[in-house]
Amino acid sequence: MEGERLTLTLRDIERARTVIAPMVHRTPLLGSRALGERIGATAFLKAESLQRTGSFKVRGAVHAVGALSPAERAGGIVTMSAGNHAAAVAYAGGSFGARVVVAMPETAPATKVAATRGYGAEIRFAPDTTKLMPIVDELRGRGFRFVDPWDDVIPGTGTIGLEIVDDLPDVDLVVVPVGGGGLIAGIATAVRARRPGARVVGVQPAGAAAMRRSLDAGRPVRLERVDTIADGCTAPSVGVLALEIVQRLAEDVVVISDQAIREGLRFVFERARLVVEPAGAVGVAALLCGAVRVRPGERVAVVLSGGNIDAARFADLLDPR
């Protein structure tokens, strides 16, 4: 753990699938005629919003916590998250009998805070996502094992890519929400290994574009400020391994506005009848606004990464004003 190994193979992801299968859902890949008609392609939605704990994060967390030795788990686990990874590590820690402490921003949605506590984790708050690392460092100094929200989760998140190719062997394009890069790195590794000609494109909010800026700089860039409605994409930095994989295997990472994300959220709710959080809608949003361009006749899979959102906030975001 903790960035010790900067390699990842299809075999790693296949092993991870075997490990996590008893503790996660195999989520459906749903056809979306409405989206397909809008973009001129055959479209499918990978509904990780229906996943255990409400997001894809549980796949990576279960594998990461399970990979620790009993002695390492006994010393406690620490992580940092705006919400979904927090709940996922709390769930995984509870399943393995480990104490979990999570550093979370004070701006984290109440639903995600409640879920993290509900799964048995302790929470320590910082003003925002850019101030979480000092909390993590203090606990690591006391012997806690850090589960990195980006690099450590990649084998588990890659299982989504395996499922997409299993269900849609001739997939041409996979569109993936991006925060710190763990999701797209895992999916890109699995998809490109199983379907080498497929394109994988990531999407970030303009107000939290750590991966886009890191790609432009050729190294991890840490954001001083994040500002977006998509709290699930507010990672202030990216994983080292995640960045390397994205550089090598992803076709592009595009950025879109919060207004486009609102429109994507509304589209998923009205046309697919699914509740997703803003981060879960960024892929659909990017297709609708043209930031991700589809080639005629392509078979497109879009990852809906999570569905954890307060009812009042969801209603507010759906308001077209």
Secondary structure by P-SEA (a helix, b strand, c coil): cccccccccaaaaaaaaaaaccccccccccccaaaaaacccbbbbccccccccccaaaaaaaaaaaaccaaaaaabbbbccccaaaaaaaaaaaaabbbbbbbbcccccaaaaaaaaaabbbbbbccccccaaaaaaaaaaabbbbbccccccccccaaaaaaaaaacccccbbbbbbcccaaaaaaaaaaaaacccbbbbbbbccccaaaaaaaaaccbbbbccccccccccccccccaaaaaaaaccccbbbbbcaaaaaaaaaaaaaccccccccccaaaaaaaaacccccccccbbbbbcccccccaaaaaaaaccc
